[in-house]
Amino acid sequence: MQLIDRVVQFRAEIQQIRRDLHAHPELRFEEERTSDIVAGRLADWGIAVTRGLGGTGVVGTLKNGSSPRSIGLRADMDALPITEANQFPHRSRHEGRMHACGHDGHTAMLLGAAKYLAETRPFDGTVHLIFQPGEEGGAGAQRMIDDGLFDRFPCDAVFGMHNWPNLKVGEFGLTAGPMMASSNEFAIAVRGRGAHAAMPHLGIDPVFVAVQIVNGLQAIITRVKKPIESAVLSVTMIQAGEATNVIPETARIAGTVRTFSDAVTAQVEEQMKRIVAMTAAAHGAEADVEFRWNYPPTVNHAAETEFAATVMDDIVGAANVVRGIEPTMGSEDFAFMLKARPGTYVFIGNGEGSHRSAGHGLGPCMLHNPSYDFNDELIPLGATFWVRLVEKYLAR
């Protein structure tokens, strides 16, 4: 790996910040302490700081030379409502809150790049360092955009990065087009007529209707959607009844839909409403659907994706850059930024967990797992990638 020597030299400083953030996780839009630390470090390094975008977001701006060109680099800051299973010294000090997705590490990698860029300014143009709140279900990216992120801080392109346990340390992964899926939720209310369970003919059983609806919904995936288009429709909750000898009045169905295009999401929503209404009517019941679009699919732009890949080639070698990596049905609100500006979202390998100190939990080092911990070996690698990306994009 071709790491920047100076970044390697101050790794311990940035690692200390990362572990401090891990020990003090803050949930979406509560990142007050985290924002204070980020803003304070940026200011100490001579970087202009703007706070408050999206609530607790921070933007650091660094200018050099006379070029009007600009680039945005984004890291997320929020933690998850998970009780940590690890017992090492930097474990969460707040029960029920944990950095189980590595946002502490994402923040640290971008801070490492910020420190080096501020010291050397090896570029011609403007770099916007975007520290985003509320990625975990809060659509913090959209909130920052709504607060004028790209109007106040113009970016010709914007880039994001996430650690990925399925890749080895020293590997990167990316692909043009869909990288991560949309995230959507649905809730279906079925209304029947209650009766004694021994006399079902006197009622309209919403449980029976709910079961028919669940079966029917799978036809959207297997018989309505084009086979070459990807989509997942998972019913994750069916709730009804309070006693074994009573047919209830109502039943509730809920779940998630994941797709790689807005057009497929719209098709699934339309067909879901049709199937639900007609299935309920066929059995004399009533039903309605609440369908909520959350995060759109994360779709990488081709030119920026190949540009990022060439930067990775120079750092770790082409053999360690997985071009065309398999997209995931997980979701990511960096998608909102990619809908607003050209750019790409990339994965940096986090390894399989051997980096964890003694005292880690027994579970795997996977995202959203109580035994997870970010791999600090990535700090100089991720920071080097950010720096080289800026240098090449804003070449003198």
Secondary structure as the mmCIF struct_conf table of DSSP 4:
data_model
#
loop_
_struct_conf.conf_type_id
_struct_conf.id
_struct_conf.beg_label_comp_id
_struct_conf.beg_label_asym_id
_struct_conf.beg_label_seq_id
_struct_conf.end_label_comp_id
_struct_conf.end_label_asym_id
_struct_conf.end_label_seq_id
HELX_RH_AL_P HELX_RH_AL_P1 ASP A 5 GLN A 9
TURN_TY1_P TURN_TY1_P1 PHE A 10 PHE A 10
HELX_RH_AL_P HELX_RH_AL_P2 ARG A 11 ALA A 23
BEND BEND1 HIS A 24 HIS A 24
TURN_TY1_P TURN_TY1_P2 ARG A 28 PHE A 29
HELX_RH_AL_P HELX_RH_AL_P3 GLU A 32 ASP A 44
TURN_TY1_P TURN_TY1_P3 TRP A 45 GLY A 46
STRN STRN1 ALA A 48 LEU A 53
TURN_TY1_P TURN_TY1_P4 GLY A 54 THR A 56
STRN STRN2 GLY A 57 ASN A 64
BEND BEND2 GLY A 65 SER A 66
STRN STRN3 SER A 70 ASP A 76
STRN STRN4 LEU A 80 LEU A 80
BEND BEND3 PRO A 81 PRO A 81
BEND BEND4 PHE A 88 PHE A 88
TURN_TY1_P TURN_TY1_P5 PRO A 89 HIS A 90
BEND BEND5 ARG A 91 ARG A 91
BEND BEND6 ARG A 93 HIS A 94
TURN_TY1_P TURN_TY1_P6 GLU A 95 GLY A 96
STRN STRN5 MET A 98 MET A 98
BEND BEND7 CYS A 101 GLY A 102
HELX_RH_AL_P HELX_RH_AL_P4 HIS A 103 THR A 120
BEND BEND8 PHE A 123 ASP A 124
STRN STRN6 GLY A 125 GLN A 132
TURN_TY1_P TURN_TY1_P7 GLU A 135 GLY A 137
BEND BEND9 GLY A 138 GLY A 138
HELX_RH_AL_P HELX_RH_AL_P5 GLY A 140 ASP A 146
TURN_TY1_P TURN_TY1_P8 ASP A 147 GLY A 148
HELX_RH_AL_P HELX_RH_AL_P6 LEU A 149 ARG A 152
BEND BEND10 PHE A 153 PHE A 153
BEND BEND11 ASP A 156 ASP A 156
STRN STRN7 ALA A 157 TRP A 164
TURN_TY1_P TURN_TY1_P9 PRO A 165 ASN A 166
BEND BEND12 LEU A 167 LEU A 167
TURN_TY1_P TURN_TY1_P10 VAL A 169 GLY A 170
STRN STRN8 PHE A 172 LEU A 174
BEND BEND13 ALA A 176 ALA A 176
STRN STRN9 GLY A 177 MET A 180
STRN STRN10 SER A 183 ARG A 191
STRN STRN11 ARG A 193 ARG A 193
STRN STRN12 ALA A 195 HIS A 196
TURN_TY1_P TURN_TY1_P11 ALA A 197 ALA A 198
HELX_RH_3T_P HELX_RH_3T_P1 PRO A 200 LEU A 202
BEND BEND14 GLY A 203 GLY A 203
STRN STRN13 ILE A 204 ILE A 204
HELX_RH_AL_P HELX_RH_AL_P7 PRO A 206 ALA A 219
HELX_RH_PI_P HELX_RH_PI_P1 ILE A 220 VAL A 224
BEND BEND15 LYS A 225 LYS A 225
TURN_TY1_P TURN_TY1_P12 PRO A 227 ILE A 228
BEND BEND16 GLU A 229 GLU A 229
STRN STRN14 ALA A 231 ALA A 240
BEND BEND17 GLU A 242 ALA A 243
TURN_TY1_P TURN_TY1_P13 THR A 244 ASN A 245
STRN STRN15 VAL A 246 ILE A 247
BEND BEND18 GLU A 249 GLU A 249
STRN STRN16 THR A 250 THR A 259
BEND BEND19 PHE A 260 SER A 261
HELX_RH_AL_P HELX_RH_AL_P8 ASP A 262 ALA A 282
TURN_TY1_P TURN_TY1_P14 HIS A 283 GLY A 284
STRN STRN17 GLU A 286 TYR A 295
HELX_LH_PP_P HELX_LH_PP_P1 PRO A 296 PRO A 297
STRN STRN18 THR A 298 ASN A 300
HELX_RH_AL_P HELX_RH_AL_P9 ALA A 302 VAL A 316
HELX_RH_3T_P HELX_RH_3T_P2 ALA A 318 ASN A 320
STRN STRN19 VAL A 321 ARG A 323
TURN_TY1_P TURN_TY1_P15 GLY A 324 GLY A 324
HELX_LH_PP_P HELX_LH_PP_P2 ILE A 325 PRO A 327
STRN STRN20 THR A 328 THR A 328
BEND BEND20 MET A 329 MET A 329
TURN_TY1_P TURN_TY1_P16 ASP A 333 ASP A 333
HELX_RH_AL_P HELX_RH_AL_P10 PHE A 334 ALA A 340
BEND BEND21 ARG A 341 ARG A 341
STRN STRN21 GLY A 343 GLY A 349
BEND BEND22 GLU A 352 GLY A 353
TURN_TY1_P TURN_TY1_P17 SER A 354 HIS A 355
HELX_LH_PP_P HELX_LH_PP_P3 ARG A 356 SER A 357
TURN_TY1_P TURN_TY1_P18 ALA A 358 GLY A 359
BEND BEND23 LEU A 362 GLY A 363
BEND BEND24 CYS A 365 CYS A 365
TURN_TY1_P TURN_TY1_P19 LEU A 367 HIS A 368
TURN_TY1_P TURN_TY1_P20 PRO A 370 SER A 371
TURN_TY1_P TURN_TY1_P21 ASP A 376 GLU A 377
HELX_RH_AL_P HELX_RH_AL_P11 LEU A 378 TYR A 393
TURN_TY1_P TURN_TY1_P22 LEU A 394 LEU A 394
#
